[in-house]
Amino acid sequence: MRRVISAAVVAAGTLALCLLVPPWVRQLAILLAAAYACREAIRMAGAIQAPEDGPEAPRDGKVPPAGLAATVVLMLLVAGFGVSSGPSAVPLAAMSLFAVAALVLPATPRTLGWLGAAALAALWIGFPTAALLALTSGEDGGRTLLFLLATVMVGEAGAFFGGKLIGGPRLAPALSPGKTWAGFVAQLAFGGAAGAATVPLLSSGLGPGIGSALGVGISAAAALGDLFESFWKRASGRKDSGRIIPGHGGLLDRIDGVLFGALALLAASVFVPL
């Protein structure tokens, strides 16, 4: 029941975000969600054990508050650089954060590993956030976001039920033992069908064939995003990225596919007007 209630609340909020709010509110919500997702990622990285840790060292996910803040700021800088044009001071600011961190943090293997994870988290969340901001910047941005979310979520539902009903060989047993090749194929099929059904949301008048192709591409990218988050959780010894959504885990657990799917949709927009 808790999972159902949480899903209903999230769905209602998502629809409102896509269809009922002005673009600046939608983009602000995307930035806030990205900041929280980055927080989840770096807290997971804080739980990774370093060689100097003993086998009984706790995986508490604690990171210095200044380091956590710096990582989120770095992610937002990456997102801003992704949607800016022309010369920008963002790369200099981003590298300056690392230089300052090197001055104030202890020079240990754990610190070096943590800084590497912080940089990767900033890129992992930052570039897709830039894609989402670019895709949702106009008056029709909410409809584009709804197309993306519907395609990813229907595809993920197909992967779940296809994997459960068909089973078969595992897709990536070292990362996620529950995922199967049958589920992956089902994800592409369901995502393609969702893309064909929801392509009228896009303002460019694309046909169902193009919508289906977009859906397949987005679903394939979403599957990669899910596997990448599985790698991150497996390395940090975590089952979920957080607990913000009762019964469902963390925010990253819900949007890992959306992040990669947004990049795929933005790449497709170079060839297909949305």
N, C-alpha and C positions, 0 to 999 in steps of 0.2 A: 504494500500500500504506500509506503514511504517513497519508493521509486516512482510509482505512478503519479503521486502528487507532485513530486519534484519535476518530473517530465512535463506535466501539464503546466506548471508555473513557468518553466523555461520556455516551453512552446509559445505560451501567451505573450511572454515578454519579448521573444524573438519576433513574433508577428508585429507587435506594436513598434519595435525598433525598425522593422523593414518598411512598414506601411503608414504609420501614424505620426512620426516625428519628423521635424525638419532635418535637412542634411547635416547641419553642424552638431546637433544632438547625437545623431547616429555615429558621426565620426569621433566625437568625444567618447562615446560608449566603447567604440572599437579601441581607442587608445587606452582607456581604463582597463578593459579586459586584457589587452596585451601586456600592460604593466603587471597585472595580477598573475597572468600566465608566466611571465618572466620570473616573478617572485617564486612561483611553484618550481620552476625549472632549476633555479639556482639553489633553492633549499634542498632539492634532491641531490644536486651536485655536492652540497655540503655534507651529505651523508656518505659520500664515496670514501672508502678507506684507503689510506696511503701506505706505502711500504713500511714506514716507521711505526704504524699502528699495530698493536697486538690483535690477535684474533677475537678478543673479547671487547675491543673498543666499541663504544656505542655508535650507532648510526642515527644520531639525533637530528641531523640536517641543519644544525646551527651554523650560521655564518655571521661575520661581523656586520652590524647594522650599516656602517659606512660602505662596506663591500656590497651589501644587498642593494643599497641606494644607487651606488655607482653602476651596478649591472643594469638596473632598470633604466637609468639615465642613458647608458650606452645603447640599450635596445631602442629607446625613443630617438636617439640620434641616428641610428641606422635606418629607422623607419622614416625619419625626416629627410635623410639623404636620398632615400629611395624615391621620394616623390618630388624632390627639388630638381631644378634645371640650372645648367650653367655652373660656374665655379662655386664652390661651397667650402666653408670653414669646418664643416662637420667632421671630415676625416681627421683633421688636426685635433679637434676637440676630443674625438674618440680615442686617439692614440695618447693624448695627454692624460686621459683617465688612467690608462695602463701605467704610464710613467709615474704618476702620483702614487698609484697602488704599490708599485715596486719600491717606492721610498718608505712607505709607512707599514708594509706588511712584512712578516718574518720571511727570510729566504730559506724556505724548506720545500721538500718535494710536495707536501700537501698544498702549500700556497701556490706553487707553480701549476699543479694540477687544477686547483680551484680557479686560477686566473684563466687557464685554457678553457675550462668549462664555462666560465662567465662569458668569454668571448664567443664561444659557440652558441650559448643560450641567446646572446644578443642578436646574433645573425639568424638563428633558428626562428625567433619570434619577430625580429625587426623587419626582415625582408618581406615576409608574408603580410605583416601589418601595413607596410608601404603599399603592397598590392591591394589590400582591402581598402585602404584610403583612396587609392586611385580609382578603383572600381565603383566606389559608392559616393564619389564627390558631387555628382550632378543630382538634379531633381529626380531622375529615374534610378538613382543609386540604390534605393531600398529594394526595388524590384530585381535589380541585378543581384543584390545580396541574397534575396529570397530564392532566386534561381540556384545560386551556388549552394546555399544551405540545404535546399530540398534535394538537390542532386547528390550531395555528399551523404546526407542522412538516409535517404532511400537506398543508396548503394550499400551503406554500412549495415542497414537492416537486412538487405539481401545476402550480404556476406555472413551474417550471424545465422540466419535460417538455412542458407545453403550449406554452411559448414555443419550445422547440427543434423540436418536431414540426410545429407549425402555422405559426409565424413571423407575418408580417403587420406591420401598422402598429406603430410604437414607442409605448410608453406615455408615456415621459418621456425623449426622446432627449438632452436637455441634461444630464440627471442620470445616467441609467443606460441606455446605448444597447442593452443586452441585453434589457431588459424590453419585453414586447409586450402589446397589449390581449388577444390570445388567451391569453397566460400569466396575465393578471389574471383573466379569466373562468374559466380552469381552476383558479386558486387559490380562487376563491369556490366552485366546484363541489366540489373536493376537500375544502375546509375544511368545507363543509356536510355532506358525506358523513361526514367524520371526527367532526363534532359529533353527528350522528345515531347513529353507531356507539358513541361513547364516553360518551354522556349518562348511561348507568347508573352511571358513576363518581360522579356528583353524588348527594347524599343525599336530594334532594327528590322523587324519583320522576317526573321529567319524561319526556315521551314523545319519540320520535325526531323529530317535527315541530318541537318547540321546540328540541331539540338541534341540528337542522339550521339553524334560524334563528340560534341562537347562533353556530354555526360560520361561517356566512356573515358575520355582523357582525364576529366576531373576525378572520376572514381579511381583510376589507376594511380594518380598522384596522391589521393587520399589514403589509399592502401599503403603507399610508401611512407606517408606521414605517420600513420598508425604504427608501422614497424619501427620507425625511428624513435618514437616515444617509448615503445617497448624496449628498445636498446637502452635508452636513457634510464628507464626504471629498473631494468635488470642490472645495469652497472651500479646503480645506487642502492640496490637491495630493497626497492619499494614496490608495493603492489599497485598503489594509486599515486597520482601526483599530488593529491590533497584531499580535503574533506568538505569543500565549500558547497557541493551539491549533495544533499542527503541521499544515500543509497546509490549514488553514481560516482563518487570520488571527487577528483579535482576538476578545475576548469580545463586544464590541458588534456585530461582524459576525454573530454567532450569535443574539443576543437582541434585536436592533432591533425585530423584529416582535412578540416577546413583550411588550416594554414597552408598545407601543400596544395590543396585544391584551388585556393585563391591565386597562387603562383601560376598554376596551369591555366586558369581562366584568363589571367592577364596576358600570359604568353600567347594564348589563342586569339586574343583581341588584336594582336598585330596583323593577323591574317583574315579574321572575321569580324566585321563591325558588330559591336554589341548594342 
